[in-house]
Amino acid sequence: MEIRYFENREELYAAASKHFEQAVANGARTFGLATGGTMEPLYENLRNSDVDFSAATSFNLDEYAGIPKQSEHSYYTYMHEQLFNAKPFAQSFVPVGDVDDLAAAAREYEALLQANERDIQLLGVGENGHIAFNEPGTAFDSETHVIALTPSTREANARFFSSLDEVPTHAVTMGIASILQAKEIVLIACGENKRPAMEALVDGTVTVDVPVSVLNNHPNVVIYTDLKLPVAVK
Ligand code: GLP
């Protein structure tokens, strides 16, 4: 696990953007993408860069259940506004959230993932340590599945909706096993509200109670953060 600490967020996002530009230049063609406020400056940099994703394929981590893709609140819309409209991929996949049989759709999405190993998986982290929408307690061998969002996650994401009531109660998410299949994982964590989760990660104790801690089991993780984290003494 390599921690790249930046006091200055502009520099952090410039470096993270370069990471992706370089990866494409070096032949990476399959990307796992993430949503959330954390990713917006990264996508802005990529939109304004020369990066060319037209030969690449992307798979998003998750989507709210019950939200049609055309909705302003869907991650499908987020990705188009943040990245795909400006930088189209050859193919982009975002889990579908508004089908009758969500579990079947999740299985289909997992089959697509199994056929397309990700070169890089981009990740953010929730305040409670969730990755994608894998909430605390999610099994490490989980594949794409439907999950009930915790009250704290719904509250954290209420800022993107007009009220807490509007925030969906469920989501479909890549599982932890699906995420860990990527050859490289790039995690971005900014802001003091992410400190408890990040300190639990660098502490090195792997526990389902803090899903992000599972990254200790992955051989190739790069973290971009503006948090000065204690280095674990083993
Ligand atoms: C959401 C997403 C996650 C994201 C997290 C943090 O719940 N499902 O993929 O990492 O929130 O979001 P933010 O970057 O807005 O803090």
Residues whose N, C-alpha, C, O or C-beta is under 5 A from the ligand:
A	BS01	GLP	A34 T35 G36 G37 T38 M39 D62 G124 V125 G126 A132 F133
